[in-house]
């Protein structure tokens, strides 16, 4: 109860001058700060549309399906299709790897690991998210890329080469290398949410399952996973958001091709990576087209984040926080 | 028909044997998953350390980058540039972030606080390359040139949701009876906030700020678009474009020359050491702060 709301004149007597200013001042200042945060989102949307406007009016919705990116001054034809394809393919593969991996890590951390090492291991997994992406990209160029070219991709090619996505010559740069880098980025994000969701599974449900003679895996499959289903879906979508938005590391390892290619070993591009590699060296319609790619990416990112949070909240977690402080709760 | 032998049901054979085997298999897979994640961290950090430590020297840290395309320089200009831009970003983002958190935890009704949190989460999910384009249109286009200031505004936007969300979390942990005691004594809301809530939560607020700094010091996309055309030498004026460690790594990583790669690894070692230490310190403050508030 605030002193000012009390009816008794003795209790509300002489609020000193500083307090009369201080209260509305702090309320006003902090409200203003909140308004700034809201204004930034609106400003981002406005500014990206504004910068993209020449390309929006020129290419319209057909931009999304145009499989061409030709900055030649005589042609100047730009389309988002190669980058939409690259974004979808790399993020999808990343999620395909990262989600089961994250579920496995979370099961380990909540059910299997000795109590003493849970927190350190959780912290180490979180640390993976702290590595600056430009360093992952550097590692991708000089360590992972050659390994993919010399070991993983030839192996995939010789066993599964009859499928077009595993056909073609192995290369250090391409969709698959980018997807592996994105897997490394998405895993700690997904893990931090799934782990938190697994921890909310009521102990008596687990014990009931054990009491019926379930093995640990049967308990997890019949209690933990169903109970956490929406949390897992939400976490996966959050990881997807991380994967589609990454510009730098992907630009470093994907090789920067402007056309769709069926082979995963081939160089390609994503929305974010294309902006990163061309924005500062472009002008006119090309720059506007890059901003148009940015607009598509922004729409993706906002939808993904909104959907993920709604799903996770529906799933019973009041609040999912992706700040990396959760490990302390273990 | 005789009742089933209870003892036999518990023996590891037949159906139970199969189930136990499956269980052990899955447990092993989960353990492998956790080991894999930790191993990837070890491999990345290990690569950076092994390949970077050889090129790391006082000369490397204290010399500005050599002329374009040449090696043999260092990263002193990038260290100074990063420090200036990140400090400016922190000066903007930390007060605003904490104020936002104060607003949502102390003043706003849930009907307003909830959407503000939601907006912060959305802001956290905006790709940093988009934030960079936003500031490009907002500052670089009107000014007609890149600047360290433009980059630091972009970094501040990246930092804001991290600081604000951590601060909200920590402020909401401050024991209600402390605030209630203050209000019972007739102390104004702003006084109780400034003198009781904030000092109690100080460790946690510091955590958010450190995590924010750790996050943005490695941000490359804003540097690329807002502060990449850099003059020679050690510069501190945020009115012009400034060098930065992440952009140095990015540029050197794209170079075909092995010497440039060595320099990239050395700079990466400096950056990753800073980021990891900052993360560990932030976590320590957070743990202490939680303990202090009895959470």
Interface residues (C-beta under 8 A of the other chain):
Chain A: X1 X2 X3 X11 X15 X19 X22 X23 X25 X26 X27 X29 X30 X31 X32 X33 X34 X36 X37 X38 X40 X41 X43 X44 X47 X48 X50 X51 X100 X101 X104 X105 X107 X108 X109 X111 X112 X113 X121 X123 X124 X125 X127 X128 X130 X131 X132 X133 X134 X135 X136 X137 X138 X139 X141 X142 X143 X184 X187 X188 X191 X215 X216 X217 X218 X220 X238 X241 X244 X245 X246 X247 X248 X252 X272 X275 X276 X279 X280 X291 X294 X297 X298 X301 X302 X304 X305 X306 X309 X319 X321 X322 X323 X324 X325 X327 X328
Chain B: X19 X20 X22 X23 X26 X27 X29 X30 X31 X32 X33 X34 X36 X37 X38 X40 X41 X43 X44 X45 X47 X48 X51 X95 X96 X97 X99 X100 X102 X103 X104 X106 X107 X108 X112 X116 X117 X118 X119 X120 X121 X122 X123 X124 X125 X126 X127 X128 X129 X130 X131 X132 X133 X134 X136 X137 X138 X157 X160 X161 X162 X164 X165 X166 X169 X183 X186 X187 X188 X189 X190 X191 X193 X194 X207 X208 X211 X214 X215 X217 X218 X219 X220 X221 X224 X225 X228 X229 X246 X249 X250 X253 X254 X261 X264 X265 X268 X271 X272 X275 X276 X279 X282 X283 X286 X287 X290
